[in-house]
Amino acid sequence: MRILIGILLVCAAACTFGQNLPIKEGLWETVVNKDDGTPDFRTHDCLTQRSFAEIMTKVNSHPGCKLTNQNFSSRGITVDMSCNTSKYQLNSHGVIDVLDSEHVRGTQTLKMVVQGHSNESITKSTGHFLSASCGNVKPGNPEIIDK
């Protein structure tokens, strides 16, 4: 479940960057928090203009999933995504606020039904720029640093 949330957060961040908002390209760290506000896990991702477009293509090509809404502003984005498969149904609403060129804040609301069982979660995250060099981290392939 954490990996899915991480992917959705990266997708939302990719949408933000894809609109050429004033955010630096390169290595970014995202910290995803538990409900009580303590860190749950961290990811590193190499964000480039090309990787942003590729991530969006991947979301829309996943069987049963599609972006249903994207609203951009000069300081952020909201993204809605839905997936409907034989195994689960998912609706996601993500909000990314651009604080400055090196800092973002996000909230992801996820509603899932798996084998008739409903689950809703709200995940908050923060992201910050680390460096222009991505090192060994490849664009579009975020690494989970700790769990």
C-alpha positions in Angstrom: 0.0 0.0 0.0 2.9 2.4 0.8 4.4 1.9 -2.6 1.1 2.6 -4.3 0.8 5.9 -2.3 4.3 6.7 -3.2 3.7 6.2 -6.8 0.5 8.4 -6.7 2.5 11.1 -4.9 5.2 11.0 -7.5 2.5 11.1 -10.2 1.1 14.3 -8.7 4.5 15.8 -8.4 5.2 14.9 -12.0 2.1 16.7 -13.1 3.3 19.8 -11.2 6.7 19.8 -12.8 5.2 19.1 -16.2 3.5 22.5 -16.2 6.9 24.2 -15.8 6.2 25.5 -12.4 9.2 27.2 -10.7 10.7 24.0 -9.3 14.2 22.8 -9.9 15.0 19.6 -11.9 17.2 17.0 -10.3 17.2 14.8 -7.2 14.2 15.3 -4.9 13.4 13.7 -1.5 9.8 13.1 -0.5 8.9 12.3 3.1 5.5 10.6 3.5 4.0 10.9 7.0 1.8 8.6 9.1 -1.5 9.9 10.4 0.1 11.1 13.6 2.6 13.2 11.6 5.7 11.1 12.1 7.6 10.0 9.0 6.5 6.7 7.5 9.0 6.5 4.6 11.2 8.5 2.3 11.8 8.3 -1.4 14.4 9.8 -3.7 13.4 10.5 -7.3 15.2 12.1 -10.3 12.7 14.6 -11.7 13.3 16.0 -15.2 10.9 17.4 -17.8 11.1 14.2 -19.8 10.4 12.0 -16.9 7.3 14.0 -16.0 5.7 13.3 -19.3 6.7 9.6 -19.1 5.1 9.2 -15.7 1.8 10.6 -16.9 1.9 8.2 -19.9 2.5 5.3 -17.4 -0.5 6.2 -15.3 -2.9 6.4 -18.3 -1.5 3.1 -19.7 -2.1 1.1 -16.5 -5.1 -1.2 -17.2 -8.2 0.2 -15.6 -6.6 3.5 -14.4 -6.9 7.0 -15.7 -6.4 10.6 -14.7 -9.9 12.0 -14.4 -9.0 15.6 -13.5 -6.0 17.9 -13.4 -6.2 21.6 -12.2 -3.1 23.7 -12.4 -2.4 27.0 -10.8 0.7 29.1 -10.6 1.5 27.6 -7.2 0.3 24.0 -7.4 -1.9 21.3 -8.8 -4.8 19.0 -7.9 -4.9 15.6 -9.6 -7.7 13.0 -9.5 -7.1 9.5 -10.6 -9.4 6.4 -10.7 -8.7 2.7 -11.2 -11.4 0.1 -11.7 -10.2 -3.5 -12.0 -11.6 -6.9 -11.1 -9.5 -6.9 -8.0 -10.0 -3.4 -6.7 -11.5 0.0 -7.2 -9.5 3.1 -6.3 -10.2 6.9 -6.3 -7.4 9.3 -5.5 -7.3 13.0 -5.0 -3.9 14.7 -4.7 -3.0 18.2 -3.9 0.5 19.6 -4.4 1.4 23.0 -3.1 4.6 24.6 -4.4 6.1 26.5 -1.5 9.2 27.7 -3.4 11.6 26.3 -6.1 13.0 23.7 -3.7 10.0 22.8 -1.5 6.6 21.2 -2.0 3.8 20.0 0.3 1.2 17.3 -0.6 -2.0 15.7 0.6 -3.3 12.5 -1.0 -6.8 11.1 -0.2 -7.1 7.5 -1.3 -10.4 5.6 -1.3 -10.1 1.9 -2.1 -12.4 -1.1 -2.2 -10.6 -4.5 -2.3 -12.7 -7.6 -2.3 -15.7 -5.8 -0.9 -13.7 -4.1 2.0 -13.5 -0.3 1.9 -10.5 1.7 3.1 -9.9 5.4 3.1 -6.6 7.1 4.0 -5.2 10.6 3.9 -1.5 10.9 3.5 0.5 14.0 3.9 4.0 14.5 2.5 6.7 17.1 2.0 9.3 17.2 -0.7 12.5 19.1 -1.1 15.2 19.4 -3.7 18.5 17.7 -2.9 20.8 18.4 -5.9 20.9 19.0 -9.6 22.8 15.7 -10.0 20.6 12.5 -9.6 23.6 10.2 -9.0 22.4 6.6 -9.4 18.7 7.4 -9.2 17.1 7.1 -12.6 14.2 9.4 -13.8 10.8 7.9 -13.3 12.1 5.1 -11.0 11.8 6.4 -7.4 13.8 4.7 -4.7 12.3 4.0 -1.3 15.1 5.0 1.2 13.6 3.7 4.4 10.3 2.2 5.6 
